[in-house]
């Protein structure tokens, strides 16, 4: 098991964005979130990933997960 990096504003944003992706996907699938709101939520995720920390392995992993999730959302929203 890898050690969790100490909290920082940057990591907290990435962690929040990574947790938001499945919520957006579920909300779209269940029609509980309208596409316009989902797009705004995805914009936050995109912003968070563009603010990632360089050289931090956890940040890199989270950024990769978020980018994959955004690609899935892009397909759902199209």
C-alpha positions in Angstrom: 0.0 0.0 0.0 1.4 3.4 -1.0 1.6 6.3 1.4 -0.9 9.1 1.0 0.6 12.5 0.4 -0.1 15.1 3.0 -3.0 17.4 2.1 -2.4 20.5 0.0 -4.8 22.8 -1.9 -3.6 21.3 -5.2 -4.0 17.7 -4.1 -7.3 18.4 -2.5 -8.6 19.9 -5.8 -7.4 16.8 -7.7 -8.9 14.4 -5.1 -12.3 16.3 -5.3 -12.2 16.2 -9.1 -11.4 12.5 -9.2 -14.3 11.9 -6.8 -16.7 14.1 -8.9 -16.2 12.2 -12.1 -18.2 9.0 -11.1 -20.9 11.2 -9.5 -21.3 13.1 -12.8 -21.4 9.8 -14.8 -24.0 8.3 -12.5 -26.1 11.5 -12.5 -26.1 11.6 -16.3 -26.9 7.9 -16.6 -29.8 8.2 -14.1 -31.0 11.5 -15.6 -30.5 13.2 -12.2 -28.1 15.8 -13.6 -28.9 17.8 -16.7 -26.1 17.9 -19.4 -25.5 21.6 -18.9 -24.8 21.2 -15.2 -22.6 18.1 -15.9 -20.6 20.2 -18.4 -20.0 22.8 -15.7 -18.9 20.2 -13.2 -16.6 18.7 -15.8 -15.1 22.2 -16.4 -14.1 22.2 -12.7 -12.4 18.8 -13.2 -10.6 20.1 -16.3 -9.4 23.1 -14.4 -8.2 21.0 -11.4 -6.2 18.7 -13.7 -4.6 21.7 -15.4 -3.4 22.9 -12.0 -1.7 19.6 -11.1 1.6 19.3 -9.2 4.6 18.4 -11.1 6.8 15.6 -9.7 4.2 14.4 -7.2 3.3 10.7 -8.0 -0.2 10.9 -6.4 -1.0 14.1 -8.4 0.1 12.4 -11.6 -2.0 9.3 -10.9 -5.0 11.5 -10.0 -4.5 13.6 -13.1 -4.5 10.5 -15.3 -7.7 9.2 -13.7 -9.4 12.5 -14.2 -8.3 12.8 -17.8 -9.7 9.3 -18.5 -12.9 10.3 -16.8 -13.2 13.5 -18.8 -12.9 11.5 -22.0 -15.7 9.2 -20.9 -17.8 12.3 -20.0 -17.1 13.9 -23.3 -18.5 10.9 -25.0 -21.6 10.9 -22.8 -22.2 14.6 -23.3 -21.8 14.4 -27.1 
